[in-house]
Amino acid sequence: MNDCQGRGRVTRQGQPVATVEYSVQSEPDAVNSSIRGHVEVVDGQADLSLSDQFTLHMEGSLELDFQVAPATDQVKGKYQLKGIGVFRRSS
């Protein structure tokens, strides 16, 4: 998996947080693969805490744990994401 995008849900500790549009890329490097991308909140909580860990529930029953950083344009509800671990199938 190199690239995926669509609409999904974000949860924190199993609790719904927001509906988002996402774009996620898996970037292989010499040591391991890093997963990066962007999320934009379309419904729900627009202020995501930079210190919390979230789960992105994507189309195709895929999930990814991630943390956020503000997007460079500083628009409320738009974030860069950094994946924690790997993609997994939802149970």
N, C-alpha and C positions, 0 to 999 in steps of 0.2 A: 504494500500500500504506500503510495507516494503522495497522493493528493486527494482530499475529499472536502466537499462543501455541501451546505444545505441548511435546513432549519432543524433545530434540536432543543433539548431542555437542559438547563443547568440546575444541579442540586448541590446542597451543602449538608453533609451528614444525613443524607437520605431525604431531606426536606426540600420541596420545590423552591427555587429562587427566581428563575426567569426563563422565558422563551427567547432564543437567540438565533441569529443567522451566523453560521460559522464557516471558516475556511481554515483547513488544517493541512500542514505538509509534514511529511516524515523526511528528515534530512540525514542520510547515512554519512558518517564520518569515519575516521580511522579507528576510533576507540569504540564508539557505540552510536546508535542512531538517536538523534534528538527530534522531538516533535514540537513544532511551533506553529503558530497561526494567529487568527484574529476571531474575536466574537463581538457581535453587536446586539445589544439587548433590544428586542422589539416589543416585549411585554413583560412586566414584572419589575423586580428590583434593579434599578439602573446603576446604583452605587455598589460595586463589588469590592470587598475588602482585599487589599493587596497582601494581607498576611494569612488569609484563609485558603484552604484547599477545597476545590470544587470538583464535581464530576460532570462531564459533558456527555449527554445521551444523544448519540447521532443516529441518522437514518441507517437502516441496515442492521439494527440491534448492536451497534458498536458503542463502547464507552471508553472514556479517557479521563483520568484524574489530571488536574492542572491547577496552576496558579496564574494570576493575572498581573499585568503591568499596564499602566495607562498607555493608550495609543498616542503616538507622537502629535496628533492634531488636537489633543486635549478635549475632544468632543465627549460629552457625558454619554455613558452607555457603550462606548467603543473601547475595546481592550485588546492588547496583545496577550497571547497565552503561551505558556511554556508547559509542555506535557511532563507529567511525573510517571515514570514507568512506561508501559506499552499499551497499545490498543487491546481491548478485550471484548469478548461477546457478553452481552447482558444475559443474566440468568432468568 
